[in-house]
Each structure stands twice: as C-alpha cells, then as structure tokens.
Amino acid sequence: MRILITNDDGIAAPGLKIMHAIATEIAGPTGEVWTVAPAFEQSGVGHCISYTHPMMISELGPRRYAAEGAPADCVLAGLHEVMVDNKPDLVLSGVNRGNNSAENTLYSGTIGAAMEAALQGLPAIALSQYFGPANNTMDNPFEAAAQHGADVVRRILAANPTESADYSLFYNVNFPPVPGADVKGIKLAPQGRRENTGFSTEPHFAPSGRKFLWIKGGDQRAKCAAGSDAAVNLDGYISVTPMRADLTAHDVMGDLGSINT
C-alpha cells in the first residue's frame, strides 16, 4: 500500500512522526509512506487552498517534502506533483496536536486535508489527539494515538461502507485525553457541539500602542451531547465520525419548498 501523510502542525511537528509510524505499520514491509506537509504551522486554516499565489515545495529527504501552503495544498501537491505517476491508495492527516472534535472540526486544517483527499476520490482519515490533565504532561502526550492509531485505521478500512453519494466519505478520528492503557475502546459518534463555548478574541497592545487581537479558544471540556464525538472522547473512548464535504442542510429542504417558483 502507498500512503500519503500530511498535517497542519507543520513538517517538524511531533505528531507527524507518530503518523509516520502508524502509516508505516499500515503500509507493511512492501508499502511506501510519502510525506508532504506544510513548511510552517497551518493550524486553523480549514480547507483553505493557495488559489491566488504559488507555493514553494522542497524535497527534504526520500519521500519527504515540505510545501509553503495549507494542508489541502499539500494533498494537491502530493497527488498532482510528488506522486503524480503513482497515486497513493490512502491519505492520512495528523496526528494533530489537540482535538478536532465538535465545532473544532470546522476550523481544522487536519480535517481540510482529509476533505481534499476525499474530493480527489481517495480514502482519507484525519487523526487528532485530545489533550487534557491526564496526558498533556506525559513524556509522549500522543501515546493513545501511537498505541491505537493503526488498529483504528485498519478497522475503518475493513468496514468499507458502500458509497453511492456524489461526495466521498472521509473520517474524523479523535483519541481521548488519557494514557494509551486507559483507552476504553472505539465508538462511532456524530459530530457534537460544545455548549456555550467557541472561539473569541483577546486584545493585546504592542509597545507602540497598536492593538492586536489573539484568537482565543473555548473550554475543551465543556458539555457536549451524550454520544457525540467530544463526549465519548472525554469518557475515554476513541471517536470515529464519518463525514462528507456536502454542506447541504438536507433536513430542511422539504420545509423550504415554498421558496420554489
């Protein structure tokens, strides 16, 4: 199996090393793992692409490239430049430093890379490691992902659900904020929404008196609907959420029928 890996934390991120190990185990002794990752951190860029300006790409070593672009750019570079003559069988994105559960999903460059791979017709899985008091001071805070990542990917690939929609499936996997030995299992879970929380801004002033705004995240342990991704993560489970790029609110299409003329 040929696997392309990327992330949004950048080519030097520790989570990318974890992802390379996971991908190497999945690919097997006769497989290949190729890396095309952002040259610099690109957290929070979502499904952004560098549509209005070119990006530089550099070969750092065998099957290892850095691109001055977003994660979705890296997928495009991997498919249409680096691996153009022999496309990958699978795209893996992550392992992200921090969760991409609930509303975080909508901002995530890790998710954006998996979404782009799905739009290009390839199987794709995004993997993220939730951080919390039980794991963020560990020598390896990615331990849960490192120990269970390959198994989760294998299970998803083996499930192989029937595809009939125009927009292909991709998967959002989040590992709970616990040591690897404390992971309780895997749960299929819908995307949730943390109550009364979200991103905001915090002002700071430079010595010159100019105002700057930092984007500030919300409480990552805020209550979320029972059974949803963030809720099962905080309960010690790995969440697996199947997704599509289709943003249509299908549930209200019938209710809006009066709009038609």
ABEGO torsion letter per residue (X at the ends): XBBBBBBAAEAABAAAAAAAAAAAAAAEAABBBBBBBBABBABGAEABBBAABBBBBBBAEBGBBBBBBBAAAAAAAAAAAAAAABBBABBBBOBBBEBABEAAAAABAAAAAAAAAAAAGBBBBBBBBBBBAAAAABABAAAAAAAAAAAAAAAAAAAGBBBABABBBBBBBBBBBBBAAABAEBBBBBBBBBBGBEBBBBBBBBAAGBBBBBBBBBBAABBBBBGBAAAAAAAGBBBBBBBBABABBAAAAAAAAAABX
